Structure formats: structure tokens, C-alpha cells
């Protein structure tokens, strides 16, 4: 069965830079792809995060012919970058009715309860959050990216944070794979009995699965980058999983897991446009109805006011 394949590139700047121990994100580049079969249309987004992956995706996207048979396309992309596989499989799922998006998802208010701390002013930002919460009955989830400064300085910040926060603040700490076992175990020992902690996210390098299994006995450990390098861990890891559909080779697998009420999954963005956002919102809504609901990391406040983030995929495509 024949498909018509088209692609368009996009570029935008985040409203504020996002920095972790590996890199700093400010400008985002990628592609929107459109598949058409008869009268049915499916959209996908190729959303790589690293420059070397952008170059690889650009080369591979140019290898896909405009007119292609479904089986040939599925076979061809098996050797392609996971972000391309994700986009193609997303578009095919939409064409085949495997996913049906709602017109609107009510995440604007929910996202206000998820805050990414600025690593350069952690304590002052936390104090601002506390002031806001003192006037309203609300709880927030705070994500703190660590391993950006000297560990002694960050441990001092941790001790100050823990001495100040109440039960209405949940804490997620993300090292982006930059700690060794010694530092990771120190933090785990400090946090293991603390009720405010959601999890330590990817504390060790992607390959140190055994080290993270040991840490998971002390404190909840959420895998992120390790899941992308070793997809088999999705079925094997018994702790929390940070899932980013645009980075996985087939987000339909994640869709089915959530429909089947799989626990210990958290949905996170890779700074997608409104095309990829449809998947983020749909999957997040399922996760929030599951056995272990958690506020998703959608980073709504980091995006500019642009047509790229409309809810209507056709309007985004037409204006690119």
C-alpha cells in the first residue's frame, strides 16, 4: 500500500535556556513529517537533541522517497535513528487509528505544579516557591538538575533545601548520568528516608545498570538515558522509568503499556513542537489515570509563543 512522504524542517528558541551536566539547550531544530495514504494523514516529529544526531537524521530523511510502499518504509527505517523511527511510527499509528487525539488536553494548570529549578539560583527560587505556596493550598513537584557545580556546594544546597521544604513540595533530582557510585550513594543515604523525594533520576552513567540496581534498593531510581541506549531495560527495569516518546523507536509500545496500566512510568518532553506534544499530552493523560500517577515534565513555560505549538497539526504544517 503506497504512502506519500513529505518533510519540513523547523527551528525555534526556548524561552529560557535549559542546562544539565552534559549540555545547554536554547535552540531546537528538527523536522515535521507527513504521511498520506488515500485520504488519511498522519504526522510525526523528528526531534533529536544532539548535533551529531541532527546530522544523521538529516542524511537519513533524505534517503526516504516521496512515494513509498508501507512495508518498504518500515523495513528501511529499521536501521535509521530512533527519532526517525518514532516519527514514522507515530504517523502510521495516526493513519491506522491506533491513536486518536483529543482536541484539547487540560495540562496548562497541571504544568504549573511542575517546576524546573534554575541551577544557578536554587535556594532563591525555592524560597519564591514557598512564598507562593503559603497563600494557596497547592503542592508542587520540583526538578533539580545537579552535577553542574562542585559536589560539596550542591550537597550544602541539598541540606538547606531539606531543612526548609514542607510536605507540599516533591523533589526530583537529575544527575544526567554524571555521578560516580561514591557520590550517588552519599546522596541516596541522605535522601533515603525523606518523604519529599520522588526519585533520583539517572544518577550513574548509562552503562552502570548494576550500580543503579543497588541504589534502587535504598531510594527510588528513575532511568532515562539508559533506557534509550538499552531499550530492553524498558521490560526489565523494576523501578521508575522516564519515558520520552519522541526518542523511542516506537511510541505505540509506550501507548499500549499505559493503556494496560503499567506502573512506575513518568512522561517527559524532549522540547517537541505541537506535533510531538499531542503524543506527550495523550500519554500523560493516560499516566495520570494509571496506578502511579505523577505530574509529567512537559516544560510548557519554556516554549515561545509560536504557531509551532498549536494543537492543530494541519495548521502547523501549513504555516511551516
N, C-alpha and C positions, 0 to 999 in steps of 0.2 A: 504494500500500500504506500503510495507516494506522499511525500511531505514537501512543502516549500519552506526552506530555511532562510531566515534573514537575521541580521545582527546590526546593532547600533552601539557605539561607544558612548560613555558618559564620564563626566568629571565634576566633582564638587568639593568644596572645602567644608570641613566640620566647623561648627560654631565656636568650639573650643578644642584645643589640642588634647589628645589622649595619649598619655605616656605610660609605658611599662618598662620593665627592666631590659627588654630587648630592643625596643624601637619607640618612635613617637609618630602618632597618626595625626595628620592635619588635612592632607589632600587625599581624596579617594577616587580611584579610577576603576573602571570595569566596563562590562557590556550587558546590554539587554538583548536577549534572543527571542525570536518569534517563530513558532512553528504553525503552519496552516495545513490542514487536511480537509479537503472539501470545504464545508462552511465552518468547520470548527477551528478555533485558535487557542494556542497555549503559549504562555510567556514564561521565561526563565531569566535568571540573573547570574552572570559570571562575575563573582565578587572576590578575587584573590586579594590577599593582604600584603604580600611581599613583592618587591620589584622584580625579582627573578621569576616569580610565578606569573606576573603580568606578561613578561616577555614570552614565556612558554605558552600561556593561554592565547596570546595574540597569534602566534605561529600556528597553533593547532586549530583555532577557529577558522583561519584562512584555508584550512585543508578540507573543510566541510562544504560540499557543493550546494548550490541553491536548491536544486531538485534532487531529492534523495529518498530512497526507499527506507521504510521504518527499520527493517531488520538490518540493513547495511549500516544505518546510522548507529543503531545500538551496538553493533559489532565494532564499528570504527572508534567510538568513544571509550571503549573498554581500556584502551591504553593511554587515554588522554588524562589531563589534570582533573582531580576530583571536583574542582569548581565548575568545569565544563560539564562533567557528568551530572552534577547536581542540577545545573540549569536545564540541560536537555531532558533529564528525567522529570523535573518539575513541570516542564511544558507538556511533556507526553501525559503526565498524570492529569493535568488540567483538560487536555483534549479528550482523554478516555474517561473522564468523570470520576477519577479516583479521589479527587479532592474538589470540593465545592466551597468556594469562599463566600463569606457573608459580605454584605455591602459595607457594614461598619462593625468594628470591634471596639469595645469601651476600655481602652487602655491608657488614655491620657491621664486619668485620675490615678490609676494604679501605678503608672510610671513615676508619679511624684513621690511615691513611697520608696523608690529605689534610687540611691544617690551614690555617685562615684566621687570619692574624696580626691581633692587636689593634693598630690603627694608633697607639694611644697608648702602647704599650709593646712596640714591635717588637723591640728588641735584647734585652730581658729575656726575652721569650717565646722568641726564637731560642736563647738560652742554655739555657733549660729543655729545649727540643727536643734540643739537642746532648747534654745530660746523659743524657737518656733513651736516645738512640741509642748512647751509648758503652757501654751494657751489653748491647745486643742487636744482632744483625745484621739491620738493617732500614733501608730507605730511606723517606723521606717527601717529599711534594710540598707546598710552602708557597705559599700565595697571599697576596700583599701588595697591599692597596688603597692607592694613592698619590693624590697631588694633593689631600690633605686638609690638608697643612701647607705652610709655606714650602719652596720647592724646594731651597734651599741646605741646609736641615735634612734633607730627605728624601735628598738626594744624599750627605750625610755619613753617614746611616744606611745607604745602599746600599754605600758604600765599606767601612764596618765589617762589614756582612753578608758582602760578598765576600771580605774578609780572613779570615773565620772559618769559613765553611762548607766542608765536605768534599764528596766525590763522592756521599755518601748523601743529600744534600738537593737537590731540584729546586725551582726558583723560578719562579713565575708572577707577573707584575707587572701590575696592572689599574688604569688611569687613568680608566676610565669616561668616556672622551671629553673629558677636561678639560685636556689639554695642547695647546699650540701646537706648530708644527713645530720651533721652535728647541729647546725643552726635550726634545721627543721624540727629536730627533736626537742631543742630548747623551747621553741615556740609552742610545740604540742604540749609539753609539760606545763607551761604557763597557762595554756588555754583549756586543757582537757576537762576541767570541772566547771568551766564558765558557761552559764546558760545563755549568754548573749551570742555565742559563736554559732553560725550556721555551718561553716566548714573552712578548712584551709584548701585553697584551690591550687592545683599543680605545684606543690611545694618543691619537688625534686625534678631533675631533668627527665625528659620524655622516656628515656630508656630504663630508668631505675624503678621498675614496677615492683620489685620485691621490697625496696625501701618504702614505697608508698603503701604497700600492703601492711607492713609493720606499723607505720604511722596510723593507719586506719583503725588499728586496734586501740589506739589511745584517744583519737579525735576524728570526727568525720573528715575524710579527704575526698575532694572532688577532682576528678581527672578532666582535663581539657585537651591540651596539645597531645598528650599520649594517645587519646582516642583517635586523633586524626592520623597519627603515624602508624598506629596499630589498631585498625578497625575491629579486629577480633575481640578486643577488650570490651567493646560495646555489649557483647553477650557474656563476657567472663567477669568483668569488674563488679563487685558486690556493693560498692559504695556509691556516692553521688557521681553523676555524670553531667558535665557542662556540654550541652549539645548545640551546635551551630549548623543549621540545615544547609546553608549555602556552601559550607566547607566539606560536607559529607557527599559521597558519590551518589547516594540515592535517598533523598529526604522522605520518600514514601515508606521506607523502613521505620523511620522515627515516627511518622504519622501512625502507622499500624501499632507500634509499641504503646503510644499514648492512648489510642483507641481501645487497646486491650488493658489499660490501666497499669502499665508498668510504673513502678515507683522509683524514687531517687533520681529523677531527671530534672534538670534546670535548663531553660531555653535562654540563649544568649545571642546577641547581634554580632555581625562582622561588618557593620556600617553599610547595610544594604539600602537601596532605593525603595520606593513604594512597591516595586515588583517583588523583591525578596521579602519585603515587610509583610506581604499578605501571608506568606508561609509562617513567619515569626509570630504573627498575631493569631493565626489559626491554631498553630501548635501550642502556643502559650495558653490559649483559652482551654484547650483540652487538658493541659498540665494542671491548670488551676482547678479542674474538676476531678483530678485524679487522687490517689491515696496519699500523696505527699506534696500538696500544693506549695509553691514558692513564688515569690514575686520575680517575674522574668527580668533579665537585663536587656532592655530594649533601647536605652540611650536616646530616648526621644528628644531630650533637650540639647543633644549635641548636633542636631541636624539643622541646616539652614532652611529658610522659608523659600521653597522652590517647587516647581511643578513635578520635579523628580520624586516627590514624596506624597503625591496624590494617591487616593485609594483606587482610582480608576486606571487600570493598566493600559487601556487603549489610549487614554489621553496622554499618559507619559510617553508612549511610543510615538504618537502623532507629533508631539512637541520636541522630540529629540532631533 
